[in-house]
Amino acid sequence: LDWWHADRYCEQHFAQLLFEPQDSEEASLSTLLQSHHIRDSIWLKERDGVLHKPKWRRNHIVPVLVFGEKTDTKYVKVLSDFPALPAVTACAHLQWDTRTQEIATIFSYAVPAFINEFQLRGFVDEEGFVRFALIVHEHHSPYLPVFRADGQWHHFCVTWQQGNGTWAIYADGKRRASASGLCAVEPSAPQAIYGQGTFIIGQDQDSLGGTFKEKESFSGNITDLHIWQKVLSMEQIEKVRSCWVVEQDLVFEWRSNALEVERTIQKVTTQFLCPGPVEECRVFEVGSSGFSYSSCLQSLPFICRYRKDAYWQLQKAERGSSHSLVGRVNTLAERTVQIPEHVFTSDAQDMNLSVALGALDVLTTVLREEETPMLESSDLLAVLQLLKRVSDVEVQEGEELEMLEQLGQYYMEVTDLILEEQNIETWSSVNQVIRGPMAVVELCDRMMSHLAPLLTSGRTKIMIQHGNVGLRRVMVKNMWFGYSSLQRCLSGVDSSAVSQDVTASDRRQKYLTTTVGTAVISSSLLSDYQEISTSVHYHLQHHVQLSVELGGNCHVFSLGFLLHVSPDAGGMWSTAGCSVVASLPESTACFCNHTTNFAVLLQVYEIQRTAKEEFTLQTLTFIGCGVSFCALIVTFILFLAVGVPKSERTTVHKNLIFALAAAEALLMFSELAKSNQVVCFMVTAFLHLFFMAAFSWMMVEGLLLWSKVVAVNMSEDRRMKFYYVTGWGLPVVIVGVTLATSFNKYVADNHCWLNVQTHVIWAFVGPVLFILAVNTFVLCRVVMVTVSSARRRSKMLTPNSSLKNQIGVQIWATAKPILVLLPVLGLTWVCGVLVHLSIVWAYVFIVLNSLQGLYIFLVYAVYNSEVRNAIQRMKDKKKA
């Protein structure tokens, strides 16, 4: 098959065209193919794209003949001696005058024996199509539609060959009509087109070289007429359409000096924009075990590739099947339309419209017979395979439009029947072959494009609906799918995949759940039957209500998501190009800058802050971290420079200050590393390490305090070893284990920080919560001891003091350790639990923690008696 049909065949069989093999596999693949007598080339599917050369258009400077109004005087004579033509191809670019519906002669070739020896005529029908008819040996083909009368340039080719009078008409690269028998009266002895005749462009010759009639003349523009004495292949016609001349057997080439132009015909030289060149596709050369490119229209062998899990699931479905549905369909069809009983053995031939209509007619009849059509796995696959083949039907313009509309009706009905809720388990049983029912959405979209010929100036809208699926077209084609089965399958996607593109502005929240809240719709805009992208507003009603008990740290809100349909992957959610305009309890309005498949996800997630709020928070963080960093550095230098006596407490202080300063320095400049993936990964790892180290040393501060309050039977050396293992060893272990287990999911998508959507964040949040719990317990114990000591001291020193003074002493005894120890023990981070309640708590959290370094500087440097005494000793020594 050609590349396009080969790729389609594999897709219809739930497989893919073979990808390019690895270097180590080339030789064994070549040997395997040769053992199956394949010795030339096979098609390959490229991993990064379908085509080697993207379509492009080349500028082509050519003389264009402008005929203007219909007259009996305007003509162009081809100055060429034509040989006898046992086969012929004539191609040109044409711009049809849409102001008249009378018959027009594009060209006529006359010889003394037959005035109408070879002629092409056309007219515009009531539906707005240009219809062509070919005349050979005065035998006339029917007028058949070839392209729309839209005033645009179109390329056409007509072919005829002597053997059995086979002829064909091509327009814009597609074969529009073909048949045989267009020859002499005696088909057993057909004649070639006679040579030495007169070739006239734009007029019908009623005598050799003359007697023109106005009503049969051509009006419009024509260029690039070429004639060959052979039938060109599809590949060669595509080349000619792209303004490349096929030199072999060319009997007339378009050029000004080969034309005799009547003086009233305007001849202009213009820059003509041609269609793209022939597309080339990747091939594997069996003999040389190498790769090259070949025209995609060439017929070559091919191999369909299955994923192992999909292949075994297909085999399992085949073995466990009773083929009851397929059997009933084939019995009812009386062998006129057969559905293959085995997925791997269906026909490679394309369906035509009548066969497709008959197949769906019988299938809908059988499915309707069942009150609850619970399908087997093999039945579902057989139905999907048939839908794939029907959606790939090439509808020829001019075919019965009633058949086309009925085909759409049957297609929607079959889709409705297989998507019902009772088939959810069947869909799940083939989830490796078909990754969910979104494959049906893509098939319906492909099928809907065939309904274009039904739209005319008199009928601007088509609407087909069955149950919960329907389509409508008015310039835009729309589909909607309101099935609980579809919604369940889409909502069941792994949460990390569903929320992959969601940017989390607050890293301290955890993603909870997502559900499809509306019908899934599919919209696209067509122009000249080609899909184009445009911006569009959607307003979707919610069909699903989340029954979620909202705790303090979770909220339900709507997000507009695109659903990119991939039959192999089952669909992928993305927010690219879409934004929520309005979100109400019962509906959501979204704006998207392009058309696609679309639905609204209702998510239990964090509150999204405005850009202004985010900027304010970032500014506060940078300023606070800067002040804190400077204060920590000054404190660290003081501890080293002024000669503070060594002790457990100063050693722990220095380690805490170093870890916290390093973490805050990295945090200030982490945004600059986002552009480089490797640097961002390293920054994230070091941020994780130093913040964990800072918290670990905060816990050591708590343990040290505990050792002073409660007697601990451990020597100072052993305690310090334990403190170092806790302060630095524990963070290294946590970061190392996290990297080893979640290397590919470690970093968030849009920030240099831990990924909040893959639970990696718990490698930081979990230990921090434990440390805060330990330090909270320590602080409570210290406050209790301090208050008790203050009460005893007050009774001893001032036994007769008033109740008011005693209360004041106890309040100060309580407040002093809290104010001194709160930042050192890291307990200000408890505010992080409250930031989801209000933006105010977010400001409080950032201010308290970004100024932690300044607080440490004031408590442990400015108001620390040991530091002040050391400074005083330095002054005294300097004086002395």
C-alpha positions, 0 to 999 in steps of 0.5 A: 500500500502507499504510506497513507493507506499503510498507516491507516491500515495499522491504525484500524487494527489497533497498531502502529506502522513500524518505527525506525529500529534501533542500530542493534536491531537493523541487521536482525530485522533485515534478515527476518524480512528477507526470510519472508521474501521482502528484499526491497523497502518497507514503510516506517513511521517517524517518531517525531513527525509524519513527513520528512518534508513539510508542505511548502509552496514555491513561486512559479513565474508563468504566462497566464491567459485571461479570457474575460467575457464569453465571445466567439472570437477569443481563442489560443492555438497551440503551435505544436505537431501532435503525434498519434496518442494511444494514451494522453494526459492533459493538466493545467491550472484553472480559475473558473468564471463563476458569473455564468452557468453555461457550458464552457470549452476548456480545450478542443483538439480536432482532426479531419476524421473527428472534429471532437477528437479530444475535448474537455468541457464544463459548467457550474451546477446548481449546487455550486460545483464545476462539472467536467466531461471528457470527449474522445473520438466524439464519445462523451463522458457524463458531467461529474463534479470536480471542484467548487466554483469558488473563484480560486485557482484549481489544478486539474488533469484528465487522462485517457488510454487506448487499451479499453478506453479507460479515463480519469479526471483529477482535481487538486491532487484527488481522483474525482471520476474514472471509468472505461469504455470511452473509445471507438464504436468497436471496443475490441479494436479501439483507436488512438487519438489521431495525430497532426490535429489542431489544438485550441484553448478556450473554444469548441471547434465546429470545423477544423480550427474554426467556427466558434460559438459564444455560448460554448466559449471559455471565460476565466483564466488558465495557465501551465497547460502540459500534454503527455502521450502517456497516462501519468501516475498519481505521484507524477500528477502530484508533482505536476500540481506542484509546478514540477514538469515531468519531462518523459513523453511530454508532447507540449510544454507551456510557454509563450512562444508556443502559443498563437494568442488572439489579440483581444486575449490578455496575456500576463506574466505573473508569479503563481504560488504552487501547492507543496511538492510531493511528500516523502516518507521514511523507508527501511531498505532491507538489502542494505539495512539502511534508511532513506525516503520515498514518495508517500504515494508509492506502493510498498510492503509494511509492518504493523507494530503492537505494544506487547500488553495491547497484543496480549489483551487482543489475543485474550479478547479473541480467545474468550469471545463467542463472537455472538454480535459479529455472528448475528451481524454477518447472518443478518447481512447475508454475506453482503457486508461482512464484519471480520470475526478476528481483529487481525484478519480484516480486509485492507481495502477501503470501504465505499459509501454504499458498503459502509452504509449497509454495514452500519445499517445491519449493526444498528439493527442488531444492537437495537435488538438488545435491551441492554447491549452489554458487549463482549471485549471482542464485540467492542473491538469489532465495532470500533474497527468497523467505525474506524473503517467507516470514518476513513471512507473517501466520499466522492463529490456527487455521490448520493447525499441522502446516503451520506446523511443516513450514514451519519445517523447510523454512525451516531446511533452506534456510538450512542449504543457502545458508550452506555454505562453498562459497557464501562467494564468492557471498555476497561477490559481492553484498556491497553488496546483502546485507552478509554472511550475518547477514541470514539470522540476522535472517530466521530470527528473524522466522520463528521468531516465527510458531511461537508457536501451536505452544506449548501446555500439553502441548507446551512445547518446539519444536526444529528443526535442520538441519546447523549451524543450529537453533532451540529455544523454551521461553518463550525462543527460541534459534537458533545458527549454526555456519558457517565462512562466517558466521564468516569474513564476520563476522571480515572486517569492518574492524578499526576497526569491529569494535573501535570500542566497545572501550575501550583503557586503555593507549594504547601498544598496537596492535589486531592482529586479531579472529576469531569464536570461537564459534557465533553465537546469537540469543535473545529472550524472548516474553511474550504473543507480544511480545518483551521484554528480560531479563538472561541468562547465556551459556556458549559453547564456542570453535570457533576457535583462534587460531594467533597467535605471541604476541610480547611486546606482544600477548595473546589473550583473550575478549570478549563482544560483541553483534551488532546485526543490520542487513540494510543494514549487515551487523551491528555489534559492540558490548560494550554491556550485556555482560561476561565472567564467566569466560574459559577456553581452550575456552569463555567465560561472559558475562552480558548485561543484555538478549537479542539476537544474541550471539557471542564474539570472540577478540581479540589485544589489550592486557591489561585492568587492574582498576579498582583498578589504573587508579585507582592509575595515574591517581593516581600520574600526577596527583601525579607530573605535579603535582610535575613541573609545579611543578618545571618552572615553578620552573626556568623562572622561575629561568632567566628571573629570576636572569640566567643567561648566554645560551647555546645550552644555556640556550635549548634548556633553556628551550624543553624546559621550556616544552613539557614543562610545557604538556604535563603541565598539559594531561595533568593536566586532560584527563579533565575535557574528556571531556564536551565533544566540541569541548573534548576535540578541542582538548585532544587536538590541543594534547597532541599538539603539546606532547608532540611539541614536548617530544620534539623539544626532547629530540632537540635536546638530543641534537643539542646534546650531539653538537655538543659531543662531535663537531666540527660545521662550523656557526655558532651562529646557523645551529644555533639556527635549525635547532634552532627548526625542529626543536623547534617546526616539526616538531611543527606539521607532524606535527600539521597533517598528521595533522589534515588526513588523519584529522580524523574519526578523530583522537580516541579514544572514551573519552579526550582522546587520539589514537585507538589504533584507527585508526592515528592514534596512530602520528603520535605513536609513530612520531616518538617512536621515531625520537627515542629511537633518535637520542638512544640513539645520542647517549648511547652516543657520549657515554658512550664519549667520557667513559669514554675521557677518564676513562681517559686522565686517570686514567693521566696524573694517577695512573699508579700507581693500583690496578686497583680505583681505575681500575675505580671511575673508569670506572664513575663516568665511565659512570654520571654521563652516563647519570644526567644525560642519561637524563631530558633525552633522554627515554630513560625512555620506553623503559620504555613498551615493557615495561608490557604485561609486568607492572603493575609496569613500568607503575608504574615507567614513570609514576613515572620520566616523571611525575618528569621535571620534578623531575629537570630541576629538580635537575640544571639548577637546583639542581646547575647551576653557572651557576644557582648562580653567577647566584644568588650574583651576585644575593646579592652585588649585593644586599649591595653 
